[in-house]
C-alpha cells in the first residue's frame, strides 16, 4: 500500500481548520503557536516560516520571538507568563 503524504497532509490540515473554525464559532479561543529562538540560522528561519504558514492556514495565531543572545531565565519566564 502506497500513501500519498501530500494528500494525507492536506486532509489533516482541512480537518484541523474545520475543527478550529467550529471551536471559534462556539466561543473557544484560537490556538496560538509561540516560537522562541536564539540566533536563528537561515535554515531555522526557513523552518519557522513553514510552521507559521501552516499555523495560519489552519487558523491559529502565531508569534515568533527572536533573541540575539540566550535570555536570562527570569526574562524568559516573564515573557512566557
C-alpha positions in Angstrom: 0.0 0.0 0.0 1.4 3.4 -1.0 0.3 6.5 0.7 0.4 10.0 -0.8 1.9 12.1 2.0 0.9 15.4 0.5 -2.7 14.3 0.1 -2.8 13.0 3.7 -1.3 16.3 4.9 -4.0 18.2 3.0 -6.7 16.1 4.6 -5.3 16.7 8.1 -4.9 20.4 7.5 -8.5 20.7 6.4 -9.7 18.7 9.3 -7.8 20.9 11.8 -9.0 24.1 10.1 -12.6 22.8 10.3 -12.2 21.9 14.0 -10.7 25.3 14.8 -13.4 27.2 12.9 -16.1 25.3 14.7 -14.5 25.8 18.0 -14.1 29.6 17.5 -17.8 29.8 16.5 -18.6 28.0 19.7 -16.7 30.6 21.7 -13.3 28.9 22.1 -10.0 30.9 21.7 -8.0 30.4 18.6 -5.0 28.1 19.2 -1.7 30.0 19.5 1.8 29.0 18.4 4.6 30.8 20.1 8.1 30.1 18.8 11.2 31.1 20.8 14.5 31.1 19.0 18.0 32.3 19.8 20.3 33.4 17.0 18.4 31.5 14.3 20.3 30.4 11.2 18.8 30.8 7.7 17.7 27.2 7.9 16.0 27.6 11.2 14.2 30.8 9.9 13.0 28.8 6.9 11.7 26.1 9.2 9.9 28.7 11.3 8.3 30.3 8.3 6.9 26.9 7.2 5.4 26.4 10.7 4.0 29.9 10.5 2.3 29.3 7.2 0.8 26.0 8.3 -0.5 27.5 11.6 -2.0 30.5 9.8 -3.5 28.1 7.2 -5.4 26.2 10.0 -6.5 29.4 11.7 -4.0 29.6 14.6 -2.3 32.7 15.8 1.4 32.8 15.5 4.1 34.8 17.3 7.9 34.4 16.8 10.2 35.7 19.5 13.8 36.0 18.5 16.6 36.6 20.9 20.1 37.8 19.9 21.5 36.0 22.9 20.0 33.4 25.2 17.8 35.3 27.7 18.2 35.1 31.4 15.7 32.7 33.0 13.7 35.5 34.6 13.4 37.4 31.4 12.2 34.3 29.6 9.8 33.3 32.3 8.2 36.8 32.3 7.8 36.7 28.6 6.0 33.3 28.8 3.7 34.3 31.6 
